[in-house]
Amino acid sequence: MNINRMATRPVVLSFAALGFIVVGLLLFRLYSHDTTPIRPSAVPSSAVWGGGPDGGDWIDCRPLNDSTARRFFCIIYEDHSGAIVYKGVFRLYGKSASLDSVRRLVGSYTGDEIILRDDRKLIAEIPIDSSSYEEMMSRDYEEYLRKDNPGAASKANDR
């Protein structure tokens, strides 16, 4: 009788180990899947997803032509509708980055910052209305601040 108990013990331990492995794989699958929602038609293909399973935003940034090479014009789109949440100039804090690396590292938008996955931040400096965007992008950024938006220029210089 003692021999039967010893023979079944490895079988029970094997099933327990297999159960833990299955549960672990299921949990891994549940939390590691791609959480990127379907891109709304209003969101351009250049926008990248920034968020997680609980939501996020589509973020589209372009570098501005300025002397510091640390400013980006970004448009933030709502994750499911594609409605514009915010658009404006963001300043990169931390070491400089190319547009490709910014797009690759987008983590999330917090309402006034775009957090990159390497802990650098793009911090909102100047909200832009849609009427001035095209004109601003076609001219030198510093000139835009000096001539057309003096209040924004002083705000940008305060940072």
C-alpha positions in Angstrom: 0.0 0.0 0.0 2.9 2.4 0.7 4.3 1.5 -2.7 1.1 2.8 -4.5 1.3 6.1 -2.7 4.9 6.6 -3.8 4.0 5.7 -7.4 1.2 8.2 -7.6 3.1 11.0 -6.0 5.2 11.8 -9.1 2.1 11.7 -11.3 0.2 14.2 -9.0 3.3 16.5 -8.9 3.5 16.3 -12.7 -0.1 17.3 -13.1 0.3 20.2 -10.6 3.4 21.4 -12.5 1.6 21.2 -15.8 -1.3 23.1 -14.3 1.0 25.9 -13.1 2.6 26.1 -16.6 -0.8 26.3 -18.3 -2.1 29.0 -15.9 1.2 30.9 -16.4 1.0 30.8 -20.2 -2.7 31.9 -20.1 -1.8 34.9 -17.9 1.2 35.8 -20.1 -1.1 35.6 -23.2 -3.7 37.7 -21.5 -1.4 40.5 -20.5 1.1 40.5 -23.4 -1.2 40.7 -26.4 -1.2 43.8 -28.6 -3.6 46.3 -27.2 -3.5 48.7 -30.2 -7.1 49.5 -31.2 -8.3 49.7 -34.7 -7.1 53.0 -36.2 -10.1 55.3 -36.9 -10.2 56.7 -40.4 -9.6 60.2 -39.1 -6.2 59.3 -37.8 -3.3 59.5 -40.2 -1.1 56.5 -40.9 1.9 58.4 -39.4 0.3 58.5 -35.9 1.5 55.9 -33.5 -0.5 54.3 -30.6 0.4 55.4 -27.1 -1.4 53.5 -24.4 -2.2 50.2 -22.9 -5.1 47.8 -22.3 -7.1 50.5 -20.5 -6.9 53.0 -23.3 -4.7 55.6 -24.8 -4.3 58.0 -27.7 -2.9 58.1 -31.3 0.0 60.5 -31.4 1.4 62.1 -34.5 4.5 64.3 -34.2 6.7 66.2 -36.6 9.9 68.0 -35.9 9.8 71.8 -36.1 12.5 73.8 -37.9 14.0 75.6 -34.9 17.5 76.2 -33.6 17.3 73.6 -30.8 16.0 70.6 -32.7 14.0 69.7 -29.6 10.6 70.9 -30.5 7.9 68.9 -32.2 4.4 69.7 -33.5 2.1 66.9 -32.2 -1.5 66.1 -32.7 -3.2 63.8 -30.2 -6.2 61.8 -31.4 -8.7 60.0 -29.2 -8.2 56.2 -29.4 -11.6 55.1 -30.8 -13.2 58.1 -32.5 -10.1 59.7 -33.9 -11.3 63.1 -32.6 -8.4 65.6 -32.0 -7.7 65.8 -28.3 -4.9 68.3 -28.5 -2.5 69.8 -31.0 0.4 72.0 -30.3 4.2 72.4 -29.8 5.9 70.0 -27.5 9.5 70.4 -26.2 11.6 67.3 -25.7 13.3 67.1 -22.3 16.3 64.8 -22.0 18.8 64.0 -24.8 17.8 64.9 -28.3 16.0 62.4 -30.5 15.2 61.9 -34.1 11.5 61.7 -35.2 11.9 58.0 -35.8 13.1 57.4 -32.3 10.3 59.5 -30.8 7.7 57.6 -32.8 9.3 54.3 -31.8 9.4 55.2 -28.1 5.9 56.8 -27.6 4.5 55.4 -24.4 1.5 57.5 -23.4 -0.1 61.0 -23.4 -1.0 62.4 -19.9 -2.9 65.5 -20.9 0.2 67.8 -21.0 3.0 65.4 -21.6 3.9 62.7 -24.0 5.9 60.1 -22.0 8.5 58.2 -24.0 9.3 54.6 -22.9 12.9 55.6 -22.0 11.5 58.1 -19.4 12.2 61.2 -21.6 9.2 63.5 -22.0 7.7 65.8 -24.6 6.0 68.6 -22.6 3.3 70.8 -24.2 4.5 74.3 -24.7 2.1 76.0 -27.1 -1.4 75.0 -28.1 -2.0 75.7 -31.8 -5.3 76.5 -33.4 -5.9 74.9 -36.8 -5.8 78.2 -38.7 -2.2 78.9 -37.8 -0.8 75.3 -38.2 -0.1 75.3 -41.9 1.4 78.8 -41.8 3.5 77.9 -38.8 4.8 74.7 -40.4 5.7 76.5 -43.6 7.9 79.1 -41.8 10.7 79.1 -39.4 9.4 78.2 -35.9 11.3 80.9 -34.1 10.0 83.6 -36.5 6.4 82.3 -35.9 6.9 82.8 -32.2 8.5 86.3 -32.4 6.1 87.8 -34.9 2.7 86.1 -34.6 2.5 84.7 -31.1 4.6 86.9 -28.7 2.8 85.5 -25.6 3.8 82.0 -26.6 7.4 83.1 -27.2 7.7 84.3 -23.7 6.1 81.1 -22.4 8.6 79.0 -24.5 11.5 81.0 -23.2 10.5 80.5 -19.6 11.0 76.8 -19.8 
